[in-house]
Amino acid sequence: MKKMLSRVLAVVLAGTMAFGLTACGKSSNKNTGDKIDTEWKKFDNTVTLKVPVYDRGGNSNGVADVVNNDWTKWVQEQFGDKWNIKVQYVPITRSDVLTDYALLAADKNLPTICAEYDYPKMTQWISDGYIDSFDMDTFKAIAPTYYANMEKTGLLNMTKVSGKDYLVFGSRAYGFSTYTWATFYRLDWVKAAGYDKFPDKLSDQIECYKKIKALGLCEYPLGGTRVTGAGVDQNHGYRDYPQNEELWATTGDYNIPALSTEAQKRFLKVANEEYNLGLIDPEFYLKESSDAIADFVNGKSFQYSCYLNSTIQALESFYAENPNGEVGLMVCPGYVTDDAYHWSTAYRAGLNLGAYVGFSKSATADEKKAAMMYLEWLITPENLFTFQWGVEGKNFERDANGNPVAISSEGMGHNSNVDYWMLAEAVKSLGNIELDVKAVTPQNIPADFFADILANYNGQKEVYEKGFANVDCYFATSIAAEAEYAQTLYGKYEEYRNKLTTCKPEEFDALYDELSKKYLEDGYQKVIDERSKALKDGNGTHLK
């Protein structure tokens, strides 16, 4: 498995080196020219460091404000005050990153650090002149631990655009796996429907839902919320494998839903079937994701998905309301095909890199130095540990071997403060999968999900090793059409998706063709064409 992940990364790196990551557009690649002093010393004059942090649209685990809380104060006290740096967190709407950065740029108020999980956004920002190039030797001198982590994870060859260093990277443990994202389900309902666990095949799952409905356990087992934005409706389980490389490169990414493809048609045809069977709430399009917890707790939905943590509000609330209820965790069974619904366990894999990090073109030399110092301070083991695990005795305890065991997320931000330490790591890890699974296993509830979480990881590992979990195509040039049409396509996809979900089954095929044509005309064809040209010009990575 490790060899396969290295091989996938090598493909990306080889492609990166071959085509030089040439950016296009507005960027002049002109550095500010101000020399950055590499000596760690207190600044004579206060330097303001603006750091982006995701605002996910609601308070999380008692943290009142993402830019002003106990953790932001801790950073100021432990880092900022020592070096005469004013650390100012800048809220970035998680569901609308591009718009927020564009508004900040127009206001000449970009964060000192520009960061994202998506490579296309970074190349677009370089093209648009948001991000400056820098001297990697200077960065290494100021942030040696951060640099060494990039070197260790084999990411140094991805830092250059047009021959200049623009990017540094956080890391991601178990990059091929998505095991920290889990789906919990009503195991008691599954047993009542005659199954001992949630079925592996989609065709059997639908039969299970139908039985749950027929038994009167839940009117609309699949519940439902409105579907919009980046990353929705990923169709990996409905594609043809091995994949056609051009189709994969032009329509197989995470960002824009692939309406017009055969895989998306298969995916949405299942949603249409489920809706017409009465498994989906007829008013799903009026409900927000925030309604999902209440629906699960109150027996109005069969399942609930979230990132794993030692404390999961939905589970605690569920057991409080349903003391005799039984919850299971969906486990990837490994490589499973389903003739009726195609490849049911294929999924989107990642790499061992986390956030992409750049430095604002408008920042002064001192501000850039402060940003580099911050990255080094953040990745220092004792600081990163505290940010990830919280306060001993309150958020975690130590086991007999001295390893931390999370006991509560009280006072911590989303998913153990991840939106603050994502610049260093995407997933917290103790370097051992069993210890890491133990760390995110929910506590203080009747069920123990450790074995299921580990089994899910191993199932995904099998799928990955058999070649059914591919990395998205990485383009070495900004795809201007994505920036221009993404928001329009998100809105159009939601509109068209709702129609395709709720239409009569006999109308689906013709309607899919009609709406696919409109979607292409709405801008998706321009995105496809530009990606295709980038691939043919040698500016894209390859499947193999």
C-alpha positions as CSV (number, residue, x, y, z in Angstrom):
1,M,0.0,0.0,0.0
2,K,2.8,2.5,0.9
3,K,4.5,1.7,-2.4
4,M,1.3,2.4,-4.3
5,L,0.7,5.7,-2.6
6,S,4.3,6.7,-3.3
7,R,3.8,5.7,-6.9
8,V,0.7,7.9,-7.3
9,L,2.6,10.8,-5.7
10,A,5.6,10.2,-8.0
11,V,3.3,10.5,-11.0
12,V,2.1,13.9,-9.7
13,L,5.7,15.0,-8.9
14,A,7.0,13.8,-12.2
15,G,4.3,15.7,-14.1
16,T,5.0,18.7,-12.0
17,M,8.7,18.7,-12.8
18,A,8.1,17.9,-16.5
19,F,5.8,20.8,-17.3
20,G,7.2,23.3,-14.8
21,L,3.8,24.3,-13.3
22,T,3.4,27.1,-15.7
23,A,0.8,29.7,-14.5
24,C,-1.0,32.0,-16.9
25,G,-3.0,35.2,-16.6
26,K,-2.4,38.2,-14.5
27,S,0.6,37.2,-12.4
28,S,3.8,38.9,-13.2
29,N,5.9,36.6,-11.0
30,K,7.5,39.7,-9.7
31,N,8.6,39.4,-6.1
32,T,8.3,42.4,-3.8
33,G,12.1,42.5,-3.7
34,D,12.2,43.2,0.0
35,K,14.9,41.0,1.6
36,I,13.5,38.9,4.5
37,D,15.8,38.7,7.6
38,T,16.1,35.0,8.6
39,E,17.0,35.7,12.2
40,W,14.3,34.9,14.8
41,K,14.1,38.0,16.9
42,K,11.4,40.2,18.3
43,F,10.2,42.8,15.8
44,D,11.0,46.4,16.6
45,N,7.5,47.5,15.5
46,T,4.4,45.5,15.8
47,V,3.7,43.3,12.8
48,T,0.2,42.3,11.9
49,L,-0.2,38.7,10.7
50,K,-3.5,37.9,9.1
51,V,-4.3,34.1,9.1
52,P,-7.3,32.6,7.4
53,V,-9.6,30.3,9.3
54,Y,-12.8,28.6,8.0
55,D,-16.1,29.9,9.2
56,R,-18.5,27.0,8.9
57,G,-21.6,29.0,9.6
58,G,-22.3,28.2,13.3
59,N,-20.8,27.9,16.7
60,S,-18.9,24.7,17.3
61,N,-18.5,22.9,20.7
62,G,-18.8,26.1,22.7
63,V,-16.4,28.2,20.7
64,A,-18.3,31.5,20.4
65,D,-16.4,33.1,17.5
66,V,-13.9,31.6,15.1
67,V,-11.7,34.7,15.2
68,N,-11.9,35.5,18.9
69,N,-11.9,32.6,21.4
70,D,-9.6,30.9,23.9
71,W,-7.5,29.4,21.2
72,T,-6.9,32.6,19.3
73,K,-5.9,34.2,22.6
74,W,-3.6,31.3,23.3
75,V,-1.8,31.8,20.0
76,Q,-1.4,35.5,20.7
77,E,0.0,34.9,24.1
78,Q,2.3,32.0,23.2
79,F,3.4,33.2,19.8
80,G,2.4,36.7,19.0
81,D,3.3,38.6,22.2
82,K,6.7,36.9,22.3
83,W,7.7,38.2,18.8
84,N,5.7,41.5,18.8
85,I,3.3,40.0,16.2
86,K,-0.5,40.8,16.3
87,V,-2.1,37.6,15.1
88,Q,-5.4,38.5,13.4
89,Y,-7.6,35.6,12.2
90,V,-9.6,36.2,9.0
91,P,-12.9,34.3,8.6
92,I,-13.3,32.5,5.3
93,T,-16.7,31.1,4.5
94,R,-16.0,27.4,3.9
95,S,-18.7,27.0,1.3
96,D,-17.7,30.1,-0.7
97,V,-13.9,30.4,-0.5
98,L,-13.4,32.0,-3.9
99,T,-15.8,34.8,-3.3
100,D,-14.4,35.7,0.1
101,Y,-10.8,35.8,-1.2
102,A,-11.9,37.8,-4.3
103,L,-13.7,40.4,-2.0
104,L,-10.6,40.6,0.3
105,A,-8.4,41.1,-2.7
106,A,-10.6,43.8,-4.1
107,D,-10.5,45.5,-0.8
108,K,-6.7,45.2,-0.7
109,N,-7.0,43.2,2.5
110,L,-5.9,39.7,1.7
111,P,-4.7,37.5,4.6
112,T,-0.9,37.4,4.9
113,I,-1.3,33.6,4.4
114,C,-3.5,32.3,1.6
115,A,-4.4,28.7,2.1
116,E,-6.7,26.1,0.6
117,Y,-7.1,22.3,0.2
118,D,-7.7,22.6,-3.5
119,Y,-4.8,23.0,-5.9
120,P,-6.9,24.7,-8.7
121,K,-7.7,27.6,-6.3
122,M,-4.0,28.2,-5.6
123,T,-3.0,28.3,-9.2
124,Q,-5.9,30.7,-9.9
125,W,-4.7,33.0,-7.1
126,I,-1.2,32.9,-8.4
127,S,-2.5,33.8,-11.8
128,D,-4.6,36.6,-10.4
129,G,-1.6,38.0,-8.5
130,Y,-2.8,37.3,-5.0
131,I,0.2,35.2,-4.0
132,D,3.9,36.1,-4.2
133,S,6.9,34.0,-5.0
134,F,9.6,33.6,-2.3
135,D,13.1,32.3,-1.7
136,M,12.9,28.7,-0.4
137,D,16.3,29.0,1.3
138,T,14.9,31.9,3.3
139,F,11.9,29.8,4.2
140,K,14.1,26.9,5.2
141,A,16.1,29.1,7.5
142,I,13.1,30.6,9.2
143,A,10.9,27.4,9.3
144,P,13.3,24.4,9.3
145,T,10.9,22.0,11.0
146,Y,8.2,22.8,8.5
147,Y,10.6,22.5,5.6
148,A,11.9,19.2,6.9
149,N,8.3,17.9,7.0
150,M,7.9,18.7,3.4
151,E,11.1,17.0,2.6
152,K,10.2,13.9,4.5
153,T,6.8,13.6,2.7
154,G,8.3,14.2,-0.7
155,L,6.5,17.4,-1.4
156,L,9.4,19.8,-2.2
157,N,9.2,19.3,-6.0
158,M,5.6,20.7,-6.0
159,T,6.4,24.1,-4.6
160,K,7.4,25.8,-7.9
161,V,5.2,27.6,-10.5
162,S,7.0,29.0,-13.6
163,G,10.3,28.0,-12.0
164,K,9.7,30.1,-8.9
165,D,8.7,28.9,-5.4
166,Y,5.2,29.9,-4.6
167,L,3.8,27.2,-2.3
168,V,4.5,25.2,0.8
169,F,2.4,22.3,2.1
170,G,1.0,20.8,5.2
171,S,0.9,17.0,5.3
172,R,-1.9,14.5,5.5
173,A,-1.6,11.1,7.3
174,Y,-3.2,8.2,5.4
175,G,-3.8,10.4,2.4
176,F,-5.5,7.6,0.4
177,S,-8.2,7.0,3.1
178,T,-11.3,9.0,4.2
179,Y,-11.8,7.0,7.3
180,T,-12.2,10.0,9.5
181,W,-15.4,10.8,7.7
182,A,-18.0,8.4,9.1
183,T,-21.7,7.6,8.5
184,F,-23.7,6.3,11.5
185,Y,-27.0,4.4,11.0
186,R,-29.9,2.9,12.9
187,L,-28.7,-0.6,13.4
188,D,-31.8,-1.4,15.4
189,W,-33.9,-0.6,12.3
190,V,-31.6,-2.7,10.1
191,K,-32.1,-5.7,12.4
192,A,-35.8,-5.2,12.5
193,A,-35.7,-5.3,8.6
194,G,-34.1,-8.7,8.8
195,Y,-30.4,-7.9,8.4
196,D,-27.6,-8.4,10.9
197,K,-25.7,-5.3,9.6
198,F,-25.9,-2.7,6.9
199,P,-25.8,-4.4,3.5
200,D,-22.7,-4.1,1.4
201,K,-24.4,-3.8,-2.0
202,L,-26.4,-0.7,-3.0
203,S,-29.2,-2.9,-4.4
204,D,-29.5,-4.6,-1.0
205,Q,-29.3,-1.3,0.8
206,I,-32.3,0.0,-1.1
207,E,-34.3,-3.1,-0.2
208,C,-33.4,-2.5,3.4
209,Y,-34.6,1.1,3.3
210,K,-37.9,-0.1,1.7
211,K,-38.4,-2.6,4.5
212,I,-37.7,0.0,7.2
213,K,-40.4,2.2,5.6
214,A,-42.8,-0.6,5.3
215,L,-42.4,-1.5,8.9
216,G,-43.4,2.1,9.8
217,L,-40.0,2.8,11.5
218,C,-39.4,5.9,9.5
219,E,-41.5,7.7,6.9
220,Y,-38.5,8.8,4.8
221,P,-35.5,6.7,5.9
222,L,-33.0,8.7,3.7
223,G,-34.1,12.0,5.0
224,G,-32.5,14.6,2.8
225,T,-31.1,18.1,2.7
226,R,-30.5,20.6,-0.2
227,V,-27.5,19.7,-2.3
228,T,-25.3,22.6,-3.5
229,G,-21.6,23.8,-3.6
230,A,-18.3,22.2,-4.2
231,G,-17.7,18.5,-3.6
232,V,-21.3,17.3,-3.7
233,D,-22.6,14.2,-5.4
234,Q,-19.3,12.6,-6.1
235,N,-19.8,9.8,-8.6
236,H,-16.8,7.5,-8.2
237,G,-18.9,4.5,-7.4
238,Y,-20.7,4.8,-10.7
239,R,-17.8,5.2,-13.1
240,D,-16.3,2.8,-15.6
241,Y,-13.0,1.3,-14.5
242,P,-10.3,1.5,-15.6
243,Q,-11.2,5.1,-16.2
244,N,-10.8,6.9,-19.5
245,E,-8.0,9.4,-18.8
246,E,-9.5,12.4,-20.6
247,L,-12.9,11.9,-19.0
248,W,-11.2,11.6,-15.6
249,A,-9.1,14.7,-16.1
250,T,-11.9,16.9,-17.5
251,T,-15.0,15.8,-15.5
252,G,-13.6,13.7,-12.6
253,D,-12.6,16.4,-10.1
254,Y,-14.0,17.3,-6.7
255,N,-14.9,20.9,-7.4
256,I,-17.7,21.0,-10.0
257,P,-20.5,18.3,-10.2
258,A,-20.1,16.4,-13.4
259,L,-23.6,16.7,-14.8
260,S,-23.6,15.5,-18.5
261,T,-21.5,12.4,-17.7
262,E,-22.7,8.8,-17.7
263,A,-21.4,8.3,-14.2
264,Q,-23.5,11.3,-12.9
265,K,-26.5,9.9,-14.7
266,R,-26.2,6.6,-12.9
267,F,-25.7,8.4,-9.6
268,L,-28.8,10.6,-10.0
269,K,-30.9,7.8,-11.4
270,V,-30.4,6.1,-8.0
271,A,-31.5,9.3,-6.3
272,N,-34.5,9.5,-8.5
273,E,-35.4,5.8,-7.7
274,E,-35.1,6.4,-4.0
275,Y,-37.2,9.6,-4.2
276,N,-40.0,7.8,-6.1
277,L,-39.9,4.9,-3.7
278,G,-40.7,7.4,-0.9
279,L,-37.3,7.0,0.8
280,I,-36.4,10.7,0.5
281,D,-38.2,13.6,2.2
282,P,-40.2,15.4,-0.5
283,E,-39.1,18.7,1.0
284,F,-35.4,17.9,1.1
285,Y,-34.6,20.9,-1.0
286,L,-35.8,23.2,1.8
287,K,-33.7,21.7,4.5
288,E,-30.2,22.7,5.4
289,S,-27.3,20.4,6.5
290,S,-27.8,21.7,10.1
291,D,-31.2,19.9,10.2
292,A,-29.5,16.5,9.8
293,I,-28.7,16.1,13.5
294,A,-32.3,16.7,14.6
295,D,-33.7,14.4,12.0
296,F,-31.4,11.6,13.1
297,V,-32.0,12.1,16.8
298,N,-35.8,12.3,16.3
299,G,-36.1,9.2,14.1
300,K,-36.8,11.1,10.9
301,S,-33.6,9.9,9.2
302,F,-31.8,6.5,9.0
303,Q,-28.3,7.9,9.0
304,Y,-26.0,10.8,9.9
305,S,-22.5,11.6,8.6
306,C,-19.8,13.7,10.2
307,Y,-16.0,13.8,11.0
308,L,-15.0,11.5,13.8
309,N,-14.1,12.9,17.1
310,S,-14.1,11.7,20.7
311,T,-17.2,13.8,21.3
312,I,-20.0,13.7,18.7
313,Q,-23.0,15.8,19.6
314,A,-25.4,13.9,17.3
315,L,-24.6,10.5,19.0
316,E,-24.8,11.9,22.5
317,S,-28.2,13.5,21.7
318,F,-29.4,10.3,20.0
319,Y,-28.7,8.1,23.0
320,A,-30.2,10.7,25.4
321,E,-33.5,10.6,23.3
322,N,-33.3,7.0,22.4
323,P,-31.9,5.1,25.4
324,N,-32.8,1.7,23.8
325,G,-31.7,2.7,20.3
326,E,-28.8,1.0,18.6
327,V,-26.4,2.7,16.2
328,G,-24.0,1.2,13.8
329,L,-21.2,2.6,11.6
330,M,-21.0,2.0,7.9
331,V,-17.9,0.0,7.0
332,C,-16.4,-0.2,3.6
333,P,-16.4,-3.9,2.9
334,G,-13.4,-3.7,0.6
335,Y,-13.7,-4.1,-3.2
336,V,-17.4,-4.8,-3.9
337,T,-19.2,-4.5,-7.3
338,D,-22.9,-4.3,-7.8
339,D,-24.2,-5.3,-11.2
340,A,-27.4,-3.2,-10.8
341,Y,-25.5,0.0,-9.7
342,H,-22.0,-0.4,-11.0
343,W,-18.9,-0.1,-8.7
344,S,-20.4,0.5,-5.3
345,T,-17.3,0.9,-3.2
346,A,-15.0,3.0,-5.4
347,Y,-14.2,6.4,-3.9
348,R,-12.1,9.6,-4.3
349,A,-8.6,9.2,-2.8
350,G,-6.2,11.9,-1.9
351,L,-2.4,12.3,-1.4
352,N,-0.2,12.8,1.6
353,L,-0.4,16.5,1.3
354,G,-2.8,18.7,3.2
355,A,-3.3,22.4,2.8
356,Y,-1.6,24.4,0.1
357,V,-0.1,27.6,1.6
358,G,1.1,30.7,-0.1
359,F,2.1,34.3,1.0
360,S,0.2,37.4,0.0
361,K,1.7,39.5,-2.7
362,S,0.7,42.6,-0.9
363,A,2.4,41.6,2.4
364,T,5.6,43.3,3.5
365,A,8.8,41.5,4.1
366,D,8.2,41.6,7.9
367,E,4.7,40.2,7.4
368,K,5.9,37.4,5.3
369,K,8.6,36.6,7.8
370,A,6.0,36.6,10.6
371,A,3.9,34.1,8.5
372,M,6.9,31.8,8.1
373,M,7.6,32.1,11.8
374,Y,4.0,31.2,12.5
375,L,4.1,28.1,10.4
376,E,7.3,27.0,12.2
377,W,5.8,27.7,15.6
378,L,2.6,25.9,14.6
379,I,4.3,22.7,13.4
380,T,6.6,22.5,16.5
381,P,5.5,19.2,18.2
382,E,4.5,20.7,21.5
383,N,2.5,23.5,20.0
384,L,0.8,21.3,17.4
385,F,0.0,18.7,20.1
386,T,-1.7,21.3,22.3
387,F,-3.7,22.7,19.4
388,Q,-4.9,19.3,18.4
389,W,-5.6,17.6,21.7
390,G,-6.5,20.5,23.9
391,V,-6.1,20.7,27.7
392,E,-5.0,17.6,29.6
393,G,-7.7,16.5,32.1
394,K,-10.3,18.5,30.2
395,N,-10.0,17.4,26.6
396,F,-7.8,14.4,26.9
397,E,-6.2,11.9,29.3
398,R,-3.2,9.6,28.9
399,D,-3.4,5.8,28.8
400,A,-1.0,3.4,30.5
401,N,1.5,4.0,27.7
402,G,1.4,7.7,27.9
403,N,-0.6,8.1,24.7
404,P,-3.3,10.8,24.6
405,V,-6.9,9.6,24.7
406,A,-9.5,12.3,23.8
407,I,-12.4,12.5,26.4
408,S,-14.1,15.8,25.4
409,S,-14.1,18.5,22.7
410,E,-15.5,21.1,25.1
411,G,-14.2,24.5,24.1
412,M,-12.5,23.3,21.0
413,G,-13.3,24.4,17.4
414,H,-14.5,22.2,14.6
415,N,-13.0,18.7,14.5
416,S,-10.4,19.3,17.2
417,N,-9.5,22.8,16.0
418,V,-8.5,21.5,12.6
419,D,-9.3,24.9,10.9
420,Y,-6.5,26.4,12.9
421,W,-3.8,23.8,12.5
422,M,-4.6,22.7,9.0
423,L,-1.7,24.7,7.8
424,A,0.6,22.1,9.3
425,E,-1.4,18.9,9.1
426,A,-4.7,17.9,7.7
427,V,-5.3,15.0,10.1
428,K,-3.9,14.6,13.5
429,S,-1.8,11.4,13.9
430,L,0.3,9.6,16.5
431,G,2.0,7.6,13.7
432,N,0.1,4.4,14.3
433,I,-3.3,3.6,12.7
434,E,-4.7,1.8,15.7
435,L,-3.7,4.6,18.1
436,D,-5.1,7.2,15.6
437,V,-8.4,5.3,15.4
438,K,-8.6,5.1,19.1
439,A,-8.1,8.8,19.3
440,V,-11.1,9.6,17.2
441,T,-13.4,6.9,18.6
442,P,-16.5,8.5,20.2
443,Q,-16.5,8.3,23.9
444,N,-19.2,8.5,26.7
445,I,-21.8,6.6,24.7
446,P,-23.1,3.0,25.0
447,A,-21.5,1.9,21.7
448,D,-17.8,1.3,21.0
449,F,-17.0,2.0,17.3
450,F,-13.3,1.3,17.4
451,A,-13.4,-2.0,15.5
452,D,-15.8,-0.6,12.9
453,I,-13.6,2.5,12.3
454,L,-10.5,0.3,11.9
455,A,-12.4,-2.1,9.6
456,N,-13.6,0.9,7.5
457,Y,-10.0,2.0,7.1
458,N,-8.9,-1.5,6.1
459,G,-11.7,-1.8,3.6
460,Q,-10.8,1.5,1.9
461,K,-7.2,0.3,1.9
462,E,-8.2,-2.7,-0.1
463,V,-10.3,-0.7,-2.6
464,Y,-7.3,1.7,-3.0
465,E,-4.8,-1.1,-3.6
466,K,-7.1,-2.6,-6.2
467,G,-7.1,0.6,-8.2
468,F,-10.6,1.8,-7.5
469,A,-9.7,4.9,-5.5
470,N,-8.0,7.5,-7.8
471,V,-6.6,10.9,-7.1
472,D,-8.0,13.9,-9.0
473,C,-6.1,15.3,-12.0
474,Y,-3.7,18.2,-11.0
475,F,-3.4,20.9,-13.5
476,A,-0.2,23.0,-13.6
477,T,-2.0,26.0,-15.1
478,S,-5.0,27.9,-13.7
479,I,-8.3,26.8,-15.4
480,A,-9.9,30.3,-15.8
481,A,-13.3,28.8,-16.7
482,E,-13.5,27.2,-13.3
483,A,-13.1,30.5,-11.5
484,E,-15.6,32.2,-14.0
485,Y,-18.3,29.6,-14.0
486,A,-18.0,27.6,-10.7
487,Q,-20.6,29.6,-8.7
488,T,-23.0,29.7,-11.6
489,L,-22.7,25.9,-12.0
490,Y,-23.2,25.3,-8.3
491,G,-26.6,27.1,-8.5
492,K,-27.6,25.5,-11.8
493,Y,-26.6,22.0,-10.5
494,E,-28.8,22.4,-7.5
495,E,-31.7,23.5,-9.6
496,Y,-31.3,20.7,-12.2
497,R,-30.5,18.1,-9.6
498,N,-33.7,18.8,-7.8
499,K,-35.7,18.3,-11.0
500,L,-33.9,15.1,-11.8
501,T,-34.5,13.7,-8.4
502,T,-38.2,14.5,-8.3
503,C,-39.3,13.7,-11.9
504,K,-41.1,10.6,-12.8
505,P,-38.8,7.6,-13.5
506,E,-40.0,7.4,-17.1
507,E,-39.1,11.1,-17.7
508,F,-35.6,10.8,-16.2
509,D,-33.5,9.9,-19.3
510,A,-34.9,12.6,-21.5
511,L,-34.7,15.2,-18.8
512,Y,-31.1,14.3,-18.0
513,D,-30.2,14.8,-21.7
514,E,-32.1,18.2,-21.7
515,L,-30.5,19.5,-18.5
516,S,-27.1,18.2,-19.3
517,K,-27.2,20.3,-22.5
518,K,-28.2,23.3,-20.5
519,Y,-25.5,22.7,-17.9
520,L,-22.8,22.5,-20.6
521,E,-24.1,25.7,-22.1
522,D,-24.1,27.3,-18.6
523,G,-20.3,27.0,-18.6
524,Y,-19.4,23.4,-18.0
525,Q,-18.4,22.8,-21.6
526,K,-15.9,25.7,-21.3
527,V,-14.4,24.1,-18.2
528,I,-14.1,20.8,-19.9
529,D,-12.5,22.3,-23.0
530,E,-10.0,24.3,-21.0
531,R,-9.1,21.2,-18.9
532,S,-8.7,19.1,-22.1
533,K,-6.4,21.7,-23.6
534,A,-4.3,21.8,-20.5
535,L,-4.0,18.0,-20.5
536,K,-3.0,17.9,-24.2
537,D,-0.5,20.7,-23.6
538,G,1.3,18.6,-21.0
539,N,-0.1,20.6,-18.1
540,G,-1.9,17.9,-16.3
541,T,-1.1,14.7,-14.3
542,H,-2.0,11.3,-15.5
543,L,-3.8,8.3,-14.1
544,K,-0.7,6.0,-14.5
